[in-house]
Amino acid sequence: MLAVMVETLRVTRTCAIAIDELEWRFTGSGGPGGQHANTANTRVELVFDVAESASLGPRQRERLLERLGPSVRVVAADSRSQARNREIALDRLRSKLAEALRVPKVRKASAPSKAAKERRLEAKHHRSEIKRRRREPPEDE
């Protein structure tokens, strides 16, 4: 559990966002829960303004704007506790931003190895032999 509120949200090794850049909104979560659900604002909505963030570098901002847009919004209403929903919202935001910042590995084209070519040809010959044996023997005249 999050006993002390952290001052930065560590997204990746190179990206950390100041907590004061996040906009928090709290509302009633709705659904079953009796009096507690009717009186407590446990639903957490967390909004991060990508376009105006001072914590992001230019390449990080560009990548996030391209993939997620000018602002990122996450909602957590899983728990009856507002504190737990805050943690869940921070985790969801962290994973959403980390996924958007991930740079996919470039695939390098490679040729099949000599052994792979030989295995392929051997499999073709084997299959051909199986089919040849299925045929009716030629009629001798």
C-alpha positions as CSV (number, residue, x, y, z in Angstrom):
1,M,0.0,0.0,0.0
2,L,1.1,3.6,-0.6
3,A,1.7,4.9,2.9
4,V,3.4,8.1,1.8
5,M,2.4,9.9,-1.4
6,V,5.4,9.9,-3.8
7,E,6.5,13.1,-5.4
8,T,7.2,11.6,-8.8
9,L,5.7,8.8,-10.8
10,R,8.5,6.7,-12.2
11,V,7.3,5.5,-15.6
12,T,10.5,4.2,-17.2
13,R,14.2,4.3,-16.4
14,T,14.4,7.7,-18.2
15,C,11.0,9.1,-17.6
16,A,9.6,10.4,-14.3
17,I,6.5,12.7,-14.0
18,A,6.0,15.1,-11.1
19,I,2.8,14.3,-9.2
20,D,1.7,17.9,-9.2
21,E,1.3,17.7,-13.0
22,L,-1.5,15.2,-12.6
23,E,-5.1,16.3,-12.2
24,W,-7.2,14.3,-9.7
25,R,-11.0,14.1,-9.7
26,F,-13.1,12.1,-7.2
27,T,-16.7,11.1,-7.6
28,G,-19.1,8.5,-6.3
29,S,-18.4,5.1,-7.8
30,G,-22.0,4.0,-8.3
31,G,-23.2,0.5,-8.2
32,P,-24.0,-1.6,-5.2
33,G,-22.4,-0.8,-1.8
34,G,-25.1,0.7,0.4
35,Q,-24.6,3.9,2.3
36,H,-20.9,3.9,1.9
37,A,-21.1,4.0,-1.9
38,N,-23.7,6.7,-1.7
39,T,-21.7,9.0,0.6
40,A,-18.0,8.4,-0.3
41,N,-16.3,9.7,-3.4
42,T,-14.1,6.7,-4.0
43,R,-14.0,6.7,-7.9
44,V,-10.7,8.2,-9.0
45,E,-10.1,9.9,-12.4
46,L,-6.6,10.8,-13.2
47,V,-5.7,13.1,-16.1
48,F,-2.2,13.8,-17.4
49,D,-1.7,16.7,-19.8
50,V,1.0,15.4,-22.2
51,A,1.2,18.6,-24.3
52,E,1.9,20.8,-21.3
53,S,4.1,18.5,-19.2
54,A,7.5,19.9,-18.1
55,S,8.7,16.4,-17.0
56,L,8.9,15.0,-20.6
57,G,11.7,15.4,-23.0
58,P,10.9,16.4,-26.6
59,R,11.1,12.9,-28.0
60,Q,9.0,11.5,-25.2
61,R,6.4,14.1,-25.6
62,E,6.3,13.6,-29.4
63,R,5.9,9.8,-29.0
64,L,3.1,10.2,-26.4
65,L,1.3,12.8,-28.4
66,E,1.4,10.5,-31.4
67,R,0.3,7.4,-29.6
68,L,-2.1,8.7,-26.8
69,G,-3.0,12.2,-27.8
70,P,-2.7,15.5,-25.9
71,S,-4.0,14.1,-22.6
72,V,-4.2,10.7,-21.0
73,R,-7.1,9.8,-18.7
74,V,-7.4,6.7,-16.5
75,V,-10.2,5.8,-14.1
76,A,-10.3,3.5,-11.1
77,A,-13.4,2.4,-9.2
78,D,-12.3,-1.1,-8.4
79,S,-12.1,-0.7,-4.6
80,R,-14.3,0.8,-1.9
81,S,-11.2,2.7,-0.7
82,Q,-10.3,6.0,-2.3
83,A,-6.6,5.4,-1.3
84,R,-6.5,2.0,-3.1
85,N,-8.2,3.5,-6.1
86,R,-5.5,6.2,-6.2
87,E,-2.9,3.5,-6.3
88,I,-4.7,1.6,-9.0
89,A,-5.1,4.8,-11.1
90,L,-1.3,5.6,-10.8
91,D,-0.4,2.0,-11.8
92,R,-2.7,2.2,-14.8
93,L,-1.3,5.5,-15.9
94,R,2.3,4.3,-15.4
95,S,1.7,1.2,-17.5
96,K,-0.2,3.1,-20.2
97,L,2.6,5.7,-20.5
98,A,5.4,3.0,-20.4
99,E,3.7,1.0,-23.2
100,A,3.4,4.2,-25.3
101,L,7.0,5.1,-24.7
102,R,8.3,1.6,-25.6
103,V,10.3,1.7,-28.9
104,P,9.7,-1.5,-30.9
105,K,12.8,-3.5,-31.8
106,V,13.7,-3.2,-35.5
107,R,13.5,-6.6,-37.2
108,K,16.6,-7.5,-39.1
109,A,16.0,-9.7,-42.2
110,S,18.1,-12.8,-42.2
111,A,18.6,-15.6,-44.7
112,P,17.8,-19.2,-43.8
113,S,20.8,-21.2,-42.7
114,K,22.3,-24.0,-44.8
115,A,21.0,-26.6,-42.3
116,A,17.5,-25.1,-42.5
117,K,17.5,-25.3,-46.3
118,E,18.7,-28.9,-46.1
119,R,16.0,-29.8,-43.6
120,R,13.3,-28.2,-45.8
121,L,14.5,-30.1,-48.9
122,E,14.7,-33.4,-47.0
123,A,11.1,-32.9,-45.7
124,K,10.0,-32.2,-49.3
125,H,11.7,-35.4,-50.6
126,H,10.2,-37.4,-47.7
127,R,6.7,-36.1,-48.5
128,S,7.2,-36.8,-52.2
129,E,8.2,-40.4,-51.4
130,I,5.1,-41.0,-49.2
131,K,2.9,-39.7,-52.0
132,R,4.7,-41.8,-54.7
133,R,4.2,-45.0,-52.6
134,R,0.4,-44.3,-52.5
135,R,0.0,-44.4,-56.3
136,E,-1.0,-47.6,-58.0
137,P,1.8,-49.5,-59.5
138,P,2.2,-49.0,-63.2
139,E,0.7,-51.7,-65.3
140,D,3.3,-53.8,-67.0
141,E,2.6,-54.6,-70.6
